[in-house]
Amino acid sequence: MTDPRNIRIEDYDYPLPPELIAQYPLEKRDASRLLSYNKGLIEEQKFTSLPELLPSPALLVFNDTRVIRARFNFQKSSGAKIEIFCLEPITPTADLQQAFAATDESHWKCYVGNLKKWKKGRLQLEISSNYSKLAVWAEKIGSEKDTVNIRFTWNNSSLSFSEVMEATGHIPLPPYISREDEEADTSRYQTIFAREQGSVAAPTAGLHFTEKVMASLARNRIATKWITLHVGAGTFKPVSAETISGHDMHHENYAVSRELILSLLESVANPVIPVGTTSMRTLESIYWLGIKLIKHGVPDEFHTGQWEPYKTDEESLSKEQALLALLGHMDKNGTNTLHASTGLLIAPGYRFRICNGLITNFHLPKSTLLLLVAALVGDDWRKAYTFALEKKFRFLSYGDSCLFLP
């Protein structure tokens, strides 16, 4: 496998006019356009045509994570506005579900906007809602690099922190959507199959799918399965280094079920097409976890490092062997769900082990997500994006969709 560390991020730039960045979703989820790339042929299609454009039979893998109301808007008595963006829970309840279930206090690593205006003391936010008057307080308890550790407390012990977030927090729209969140974003910045809460950004490739499209997939012998990867704010982190060797890839936690692994084994001869970069990153990461189990036994932590795949020899084991190793580990430990994390950076030079295509939205210039697309289709990424720009496709989270079949 070619080592991509010397890739210049400048080579993955393109001009993105601001007017092509979708600020709102279309009225109907599946009304978006679809850029279809099939072995070099690029065409404009309707998203509703997706089931007919996919190989059949095939397996589509979705991310069922749910976006949380991770953004709090506080205002000091001086009038200064402080925005707190929750990233992930920290000790004593670093477990996501425990942090959501807490009824007294919850500690989070956060981005803080306008931090210079918050020298000391705790911030207070009050709303009148179904819970009468709800007050939430935020207090700084530490800091690291560009984040601040925050202790949240509230005045109603019958409410979990998850319910406090729902009542007082805001949907964390991406930074390139230049407006405040609105009521419609509550449903439209979620997929129709969002179940497991924990993301601070939506797996946007899934936003286009409707019950009608899902039914059409089933009629076309296209199976559907789910993984859960909680999307972190790092997904928007720009590559600031000249080459990607200087970029520290963000880590994300995920869970895969026994059912998914069995489906991957049963459909080993059929194409596996992830819906979104998060699903692709998860699927490729579980291959490397399986290899780790075979070669080194049970690891200290179930994690795939940023450069891990690029350090192995080319005579690696098959995906069947890797998946069977994961299944064996789950059997031995009596579990139906594998929890792990990944820092995997998929870039040109990467050889895909499980995925045979990708459904995704358009991505920012000079981003690791664009590198992932280039890893799949090579230099044709530029032809596809040039086509989309000329045809004035809608870009980024609320924009149009792409189907890449190399």
BALOLO-316636 format. One record per residue (C-alpha): x, z, y. Coordinates in steps of 0.1 Angstrom, whole numbers, plus 5000, padded with zeros to 4 digits. Layout:
XZY/...
# end
This chain:
500050005000/501349905034/502150195057/500150145090/501950395111/503650135132/500349965142/500149935180/496750045191/496949795220/496549515194/492949655188/491749625223/488949405236/487049375269/483749565266/481449505296/479649825306/476249645306/476549575269/476749945261/473250045250/472050335270/468650365252/467550275217/465149985212/461450075209/461550005171/464450125150/464649805129/464249565158/467949545164/470049235157/472549225129/475949055129/476448925094/480048865082/480248725047/483648605035/484548475069/481148335078/479748495109/476048465117/473348635139/470548785119/467749035123/468349385109/465049355089/466849065069/469449305057/468049355022/468148975016/471748955029/473149225006/474449144971/471949244943/472249474925/474249694948/474550064957/474150174994/475450515003/474050695034/475051005053/472151255055/473651485081/471451605109/472551635146/472351975161/471452065197/475052145203/475252135241/474252425263/473852395301/474652725319/474552785356/476453065374/474853265402/477153075425/475452755414/478352615394/477252435363/479152505331/478552295300/479352435266/479652195237/479652365202/482152195178/482352425148/481852785139/484853025136/485353365120/483753605112/481153345101/483153015099/480652885072/478252645090/475152775073/476053135078/476653065115/473252895118/471553185100/473153465122/470553675141/472853885163/475853675174/477553355164/481153245172/482052885179/484952665189/483752475220/484552225247/483752375281/482952145310/483952275345/485952555329/487952615361/484752755376/484353015349/487053265354/485553575338/482353745327/479653615305/477153335313/473453365309/470753105301/467053185302/464052985291/460453055286/459252905254/457252975223/459453285219/458353415254/461453475275/464653385256/467953475270/471253345257/474753475267/478153305263/481353495264/484953365261/486853535233/489953315231/491252965235/493352695217/494752375233/491752205248/489052425233/487552765240/486253025215/482853145225/480753435213/476953365217/474453645217/470753645224/467853885231/465653815201/466953935167/464053765149/465653425158/468553265140/471253085160/469852765146/466452845163/468252945195/469952605195/466652425190/465052615218/467852605244/470352345234/470551975242/471151665220/474851585224/474751215234/478151035233/480251025265/479550655270/475850715273/475750785310/472450985312/471051325303/469351355269/465551305269/462751415246/462851075228/466451135218/465351435197/464051185171/465850865179/469351015178/468551115142/468250895111/464850915093/466651075063/468551345083/468451665063/471551875064/472152015099/475752025112/476751715131/477551685168/477151305167/474851085147/475950865118/474650575140/474750305113/471750475098/469650475129/468350125122/466750205089/462950245086/460750325056/459849955055/463549855053/464150115026/461249985005/462549635009/465949744996/464349894965/462449564959/465749384960/467349604933/469549784959/469950154950/470350424976/472250754975/473451014999/476551205009/476751475036/479551455062/479051655094/480251425122/482651605146/483351525183/486751405171/485051075162/485150995200/488751105204/490750815219/494050705204/496450795233/499750725214/501350385215/501350355177/498950535154/501850735139/501350955170/497651005165/496351325149/493251215130/490251455132/489151645101/485551655089/483751855061/481651675035/479651735004/479051494975/476651554946/476951514909/474151264911/476151044935/479251044913/477150954882/475550674902/479050544912/480050554875/476850384863/477150104888/480850054885/480449674882/478149654913/479249644949/479249984967/478449955004/478550255026/476150285056/478550395083/482150485087/481450845077/480050735044/483050505039/485550775047/483851015023/483750764994/487350674998/488351035001/486751134968/488850874950/492051044963/490651394954/490151264918/493651134917/494951464930/493151644902/494551414875/498151424888/498451784901/495551984887/493252184909/494552184945/494752484968/492252304990/490052004985/491351805014/492551445019/495351415044/495651155071/498550965054/498051075018/497050735003/499950555020/502550785002/501450694967/502750414945/500650104939/500150174902/497350424909/494550504886/491150334885/488150454904/486450534870/489350774861/489150944895/485350984894/485551124858/488151374869/485751494897/482951514872/485151714848/486051954876/482352004885/481452064848/484252314844/483152514875/479352484868/478552314901/476452014911/478051974945/481651914956/482652054990/485751915006/487251795039/489051475049/491551375076/491851025060/492750745085/491750405072/493750135090/495049785082/497249815051/494750045033/493549924999/489950014993/489250184960/485450244960/483950054989/483149674988/481649625022/480249815052/477149845074/478149985108/477549955145/480049815170/482950045179/484950125210/488149935218/491350095206/489550345183/490250455148/486750325138/487849975149/490950015128/488750095098/486749775103/490049585106/491249745074/488249585057/488149235072/491649185086/492048995118/488548855115/487349175132/488349005165/486348685156/483348905148/483549105180/484148785201/481048635186/479048955194/480248965230/479448595236/475948645221/475548965242/474849205213/474249565222/477249785216/477950145204/475650425192/472250285203/473349925199/473049655172/474349655137/476949475116/477149395079/480749325067/481149175032/484749065029/
# end
